[in-house]
Each structure stands twice: as C-alpha cells, then as structure tokens.
Amino acid sequence: MAPSDAVAGEQLPPYLNIDRENAPGVVVGRKSREAVEKRDKQAWLDNFAEDGIVEDPVGPSMFDEEGVGHRGRDALSNFWDITIATTEKIEFVFDEGTICGNEVAYIGKIVTHIAGHISEAKGVFTYAADENGKLKSLRAFWEVAKTMESLRPA
C-alpha cells in the first residue's frame, strides 16, 4: 500500500511515513554540519557517541594514511584540528537525503574555503545515529584527486 492509500487514522509503519526533519540520522547530521559552520568544536564533539567514528574521506588519505578512520574523542578532536580548524569556511551543499532506519545518505558537495582558495568535494555523505541519538558514524565518500583538481582562487 502506498502512503497516499492509507485509511484515515490508520497508523503507517515508520518506513512508509518517514519524518524527514527528525529522523535520527538527519538530526545528528544536521547538528554536525551546524557545529562545523559555527566553528564550534565542542558542540561537534558532543554530538558524537563515545566510540563515534569519522571516515572523511573513506579509505587512505592525507588525513588518515591507514584508512581506518578517526574513532573516539581524542581522535575526533585531532581530526577537527587537522581538517576543519585549518579552513576559513565550509559549506554543505546536499540534495535531499535518502533515509534508511537511523541513517541518512546525501549526494552533493562540500565546499571548502582555505588559504584564499576554494575546493569542492563531490560525493556521498552518510550519517548514522545510535540508539541514544548520538552520531556513531560519519562517512564521506569523495575522491582526493578530483577535489584537488577543483582547487581555485576564491
């Protein structure tokens, strides 16, 4: 049955009636992006679960040579310091998310302003919430080489 075919008053299962603003993955993702935009490291860290992980980008990169991600408070704090803190501004330009359970995936780009230049990381960006409404996983699928090719003066 399609959601539009529901009988008045009938309770639809959550997967047929997604709250697009308040789904757990959407909420933790929004909090993460807002903290980055406000340059609020503490709010960004507080949004994560104790064992939360960031893989940005997924796989080996200049931020994570082994490609294992940044897990736990100390590693997340260090990730902020070597990435977000070095920028002047970060913009998130995402299309509508695809919500599945406590996760959301966006297709779009992250526009980074750094040292008078702009780069665009185009890709897929996912956020997963745990059972307590904390960010347990942030994964960013973007290619370093393509992003570097986009680098241009601001």
N, C-alpha and C positions, 0 to 999 in steps of 0.2 A: 504494500500500500504506500502510495506517495504521501508526504506530509499534507498536501492540499486535499487529500481524500479522507482525512481524519474526521470522525464524527465529533460534533461539538461536545466539548467536555472530556473527550477521550484523552487519556494520558499516553503520549507517544514515548517510545524508548529514547534515551538520550542521543543515540546515534542518528535518529531521524529528526531531532529537534535541538540542534547544537546552539548553545548560547555563544555566538561568535565574539562577543566582547568579554565574556567572563569565563571562558574555557580555561582550565588550569595552565596549559602551555601558552596560551595567548597572554594571560596575566603575567606570568614570570618573564616572558619575552618582552612585554611592554615595559615592565619595571627595569629590566636590564638596559634596554635602549634609552629609557628616560634618564637613568643614572649616568650613562655614558654621555648623553647630550648635555647634562648639567655638570659634567666633570666631577661627579660625586662618587669617589672611590668607595667610601664606607657603605653607602646605600647599595652600590653594585655588589660588594662583597656580602652584605647582609641578606641579599636576595637569594644567595646560593645555599643549598643543603651542605651539611658538614663535609660530605665526600663528593661535592659537586665537581664537575669537570668541564673544561673548555678545550675544544679542539678547533682552533682557528688560525690557519686552515687545517682541515683534516689531513693527516699524514705529515711527513717530514717537511720542515720549513726552517727559515732563519729564526723563527721564534721557538721551535721545538725540533731540534735536529733528529731525535729518535722517532718522532711522530707518535708519541704515546699520550699526548695531551697534558693539560695542567690540572692536577686533581688536588683538592684540599685548600684550605685557607691560605697557607703560605705560598703555594704555587700559583694560586689565583691572584694574590697580591702582587707577586713578581710579574705575572703576565700583564697586569694593568700597568705596572711601572715601565715595562719594556715595549709596550704597544700603545695603549690608549693615552698614557701620560705624555708620550712624545709627540702627540698630534696637537694641532690647533683647534680642530673641529672634526666631528664625524657625523655624517648624515646617513640615515637608513631610508632607502627608497625601495619599499617592498610592495609587491602586488598582494592581492587577497591571499590569506593563508589557507592551507589545507589542514584541517583539524582532524586528528585521529586520537581518540582517547585523551590522555593527558599531554599530548604532544601537538606541535604545530610546525609546519614547514612552509617557508616563504621562498618564492623566486623573486629575485630583484638584485639590488646592488648596494654596496656600502661605499659611500664617497668619503674619502679621507683627505683632509687638508693638513699638510705638513711642510714646514720649511718653505712656504711660499709656493707650493705645488699642490696639485690635486691628482688623486688616483681613484679608479673605480674598480672595485672587486665585484664582478658579476658572478652570481651563483645561487646556491640553495642554502638557506639558513634555517636551522632547526632548534627548537627549544622544547625541553621536556621537564615537566613538573613532577615532584614526588608526591606522596600521599599527604604531606604536610603543607603543600602549596609553595614549596621552595624549588628553586632551579637546580635540577640534578644534572642536566646536560645541555650545553650549548655547543652546537656543531656548525661549522661554516665551511661549505664546500665551494672553494674558489681556487683558481689557478694563479700561483705567484707570477709566473712568466707573463700571462695575459694582463694581470693587474699592473705589472711594471711597464708593459707596453703602453698602458693608458696614461702614464705619468705625463703631466703637462704643467706649465706655469699657471698659477692661479689668476 
